[in-house]
Amino acid sequence: MRGVFVMALVCLPLLAQRPDKNPYTSAADLEAGHKIYAGRCGHCHGQGGERGRGAVLNGGTLRHVGSDRELFLVIRNGIPNTEMPGTFSLPERTCGA
């Protein structure tokens, strides 16, 4: 599940146009997503997704997420009335394609 989270983070604008599956799973995409995650997400979710202040991301299921599209929306918009902010400040396009 963490790999899907990282890829959604890297490719947010492209997933908006691809509602079912995230096609960006190359080694370069994973590395770019890992860097963004480490800098912007790991302080709350743990560097391995094991939890901190935020939800556990490496447990296999996420309460607010059932698909790549839903994951994209949570990352982009955040979760209202929680500490999960949206990521409106991410670069518009970081994936090659």
C-alpha positions, -999 to 999 in steps of 0.1 A, spaced: 0 0 0 29 24 7 41 21 -28 7 31 -42 7 61 -17 41 72 -29 31 69 -65 -1 88 -60 19 116 -43 43 118 -72 17 118 -99 -12 137 -85 -21 158 -115 -19 128 -139 -40 106 -116 -67 132 -118 -70 122 -155 -67 85 -147 -93 75 -121 -87 38 -119 -50 28 -117 -18 46 -112 5 37 -142 36 53 -127 55 25 -110 90 27 -125 121 28 -103 125 65 -111 89 72 -102 93 54 -69 124 73 -60 108 106 -67 78 97 -47 100 85 -18 118 118 -17 85 138 -16 71 114 11 102 117 32 101 155 31 64 161 34 47 131 49 71 110 69 71 133 99 35 125 106 31 90 91 66 77 99 93 72 73 82 37 68 45 44 70 44 29 105 26 58 121 35 89 140 8 115 145 -8 104 112 -25 72 102 -6 39 96 1 36 59 18 3 58 -10 -18 73 -27 -28 41 -59 -7 44 -67 29 48 -100 41 63 -106 69 38 -91 52 7 -103 22 -14 -87 30 -47 -59 50 -64 -84 77 -72 -96 80 -36 -59 81 -25 -53 109 -50 -82 129 -36 -71 125 1 -35 135 -7 -47 165 -28 -76 177 -6 -67 164 28 -93 151 53 -116 177 68 -116 181 105 -83 162 109 -46 170 109 -43 157 73 -37 187 51 -41 189 14 -10 191 -7 -19 221 -29 17 232 -29 31 201 -46 46 206 -81 20 203 -108 39 176 -127 68 155 -115 63 123 -135 77 117 -169 52 106 -195 
